[in-house]
Amino acid sequence: MFLEQVVNGIFLGSMYALVAIAFTLIMGIFGMLNIAVGEVFMLGAFFGMSLIMAGVPFHFALPLAMIGSGVVSLVIERLSFRPLRHAPLLVPLLSTIGFSILLQNLANIVWGTERLEFPGVAALPDLKLGSMVIPSVQFLVLGSAVALILALDLFIQRTRVGRGMRAVAENLETSSILGVEPNGIILVTFFVSGLLAGASGVFFGLTFSLIAPTIGLEVGLKGIAAMVVGGLGNMRGGIIGGLLIGITETLSVAYISASYRDVFVYSLLFLALIIRPEGILGTVQQEKGRA
């Protein structure tokens, strides 16, 4: 029973990890939160639902929904970040809050305010590990999330654009002097952030079957919590934080009560802030300059 709940927590945490990484990518460059990531996650779920209901196979619907979410993230960069790069940090933060409200209201207009059923996909064989059975949906979601995280890690570590992202995250002004084109790198970073958030939204819909325009707020807050617990600006820290949040939530539901799940999740956040404010894998950094 305990091992099964841990596996369920890892599965849930993989979705939180994707959202945490989406936050982390922007945090690494700007040193601030893009609150609208939660709504990009929500739109990814609705894009996926609409595509599957239109008859698009899941293996095509997932990347198309991710691309749609990536484009939304680019719009956020163009309207909420680029014009405000030289403004005080609070200004673009407030701008993304406003943009998240706008996106949620647009979703209300397009899809309505009621919860909608996310269509299922073709059943796969369940995975059996001794006496424990992992449902095919969990196996599909976890495998896809791991594949995306590994692909992102290879992209950042092995490609020229990925090295440019790391350089801009280290120091935006210095990277420009060294020949990195920061505007292009920032666009790629926002697009990749949207891809990951959108993928997590599709996985959420596939897992919980019901979606609504309000789902972005709760998952977005837990993605932020995962990022803080794992370490601000650290991608691997976001993965660890997401898994810890997912396992904490699952165990609290299984052994205590579903009513207290958020109490334990955010208690973990506050505990992390008290014991290690920079996060598990985070380091104390000086404020970066902004272009």
Long-range contacts (C-beta under 8 A, 24 or more apart in sequence): 1-254, 3-132, 4-132, 5-250, 5-251, 5-254, 5-255, 6-247, 6-250, 6-251, 7-132, 7-134, 7-138, 8-138, 8-250, 9-243, 9-246, 9-247, 9-248, 9-249, 9-250, 9-251, 10-142, 10-243, 10-246, 10-247, 11-138, 11-141, 11-142, 11-207, 11-246, 12-246, 12-249, 12-250, 13-226, 13-242, 13-243, 13-244, 13-245, 13-246, 13-247, 14-141, 14-142, 14-145, 14-146, 14-203, 14-242, 14-243, 14-246, 15-141, 15-145, 15-200, 15-203, 15-204, 15-207, 15-219, 15-242, 15-246, 16-200, 16-219, 16-222, 16-223, 16-226, 16-241, 16-242, 16-243, 16-245, 16-246, 17-145, 17-149, 17-226, 17-238, 17-239, 17-241, 17-242, 17-243, 17-246, 18-145, 18-148, 18-149, 18-196, 18-197, 18-199, 18-200, 18-203, 18-242, 19-196, 19-197, 19-200, 19-219, 19-220, 19-222, 19-223, 19-226, 19-242, 20-223, 20-224, 20-226, 20-227, 20-230, 20-238, 20-239, 20-241, 20-242, 21-149, 21-152, 21-193, 21-196, 21-235, 21-238, 21-239, 22-193, 22-194, 22-196, 22-197, 22-200, 22-223, 23-193, 23-223, 23-224, 23-227, 23-238, 24-227, 24-232, 24-233, 24-234, 24-235, 24-237, 24-238, 25-165, 25-189, 25-190, 25-192, 25-193, 25-196, 25-235, 26-189, 26-190, 26-193, 27-227, 27-232, 27-233, 28-165, 28-169, 28-189, 28-233, 28-235, 29-165, 29-168, 29-169, 29-172, 29-185, 29-186, 29-189, 29-288, 30-81, 30-89, 30-92, 30-290, 31-89, 31-233, 31-287, 31-288, 31-290, 32-89, 32-92, 32-93, 33-93, 33-96, 33-224, 34-76, 34-80, 34-81, 34-96, 34-193, 35-93, 35-96, 35-97, 35-99, 35-100, 35-220, 36-76, 36-80, 36-96, 36-97, 36-99, 36-100, 36-103, 37-73, 37-193, 37-197, 37-220, 37-223, 38-100, 38-197, 38-216, 38-217, 38-219, 38-220, 38-221, 38-223, 39-99, 39-100, 39-103, 39-104, 39-107, 39-216, 39-220, 40-69, 40-72, 40-73, 40-76, 40-103, 40-193, 40-194, 40-197, 40-198, 40-201, 40-216, 41-69, 41-197, 41-198, 41-200, 41-201, 41-204, 41-215, 41-216, 41-219, 41-220, 41-223, 42-103, 42-104, 42-107, 42-201, 42-211, 42-213, 42-214, 42-215, 42-216, 42-219, 43-68, 43-69, 43-72, 43-103, 43-107, 43-198, 43-201, 43-216, 44-68, 44-69, 44-197, 44-198, 44-199, 44-200, 44-201, 44-202, 45-118, 45-201, 45-202, 45-204, 45-205, 45-211, 45-215, 46-107, 46-110, 46-111, 46-201, 46-211, 46-213, 47-198, 47-201, 47-202, 48-118, 48-198, 48-201, 48-202, 48-205, 48-206, 49-116, 49-118, 49-119, 49-205, 49-211, 52-118, 52-119, 52-121, 53-119, 58-121, 58-122, 61-202, 62-144, 62-199, 62-202, 65-198, 65-199, 65-201, 65-202, 66-194, 66-195, 66-196, 66-198, 66-199, 66-202, 67-195, 67-198, 68-198, 69-194, 69-195, 69-197, 69-198, 69-199, 69-201, 70-190, 70-191, 70-192, 70-194, 70-195, 70-198, 71-191, 71-194, 72-103, 72-194, 73-190, 73-191, 73-193, 73-194, 73-195, 73-197, 74-187, 74-190, 74-191, 74-194, 76-190, 77-186, 77-187, 77-190, 81-186, 81-190, 85-290, 85-291, 86-290, 100-216, 100-220, 103-216, 104-213, 104-214, 104-216, 107-213, 108-213, 111-213, 113-212, 113-213, 114-212, 115-210, 115-211, 115-212, 116-210, 116-211, 116-212, 117-209, 117-210, 118-205, 118-206, 118-208, 118-209, 118-210, 118-211, 120-206, 120-209, 121-206, 137-206, 137-207, 138-207, 140-206, 141-203, 141-206, 141-207, 144-199, 144-203, 145-199, 145-200, 145-203, 148-196, 148-199, 149-239, 152-192, 152-196, 152-235, 153-235, 155-192, 156-235, 161-185, 161-188, 164-188, 165-189, 169-233, 171-288, 171-289, 172-288, 172-289, 172-290, 172-291, 173-289, 173-291, 176-291, 182-291, 183-291, 222-249, 222-265, 225-265, 225-266, 225-268, 225-269, 227-279, 228-269, 228-272, 228-273, 228-279, 229-268, 229-269, 229-272, 229-279, 229-280, 230-279, 230-280, 230-281, 230-282, 231-278, 231-279, 231-280, 231-281, 231-282, 231-283, 232-278, 232-279, 232-282, 233-282, 233-285, 234-279, 234-281, 234-282, 234-283, 236-281, 237-279, 237-280, 237-281, 237-282, 240-280, 240-281, 241-279, 241-280, 244-268
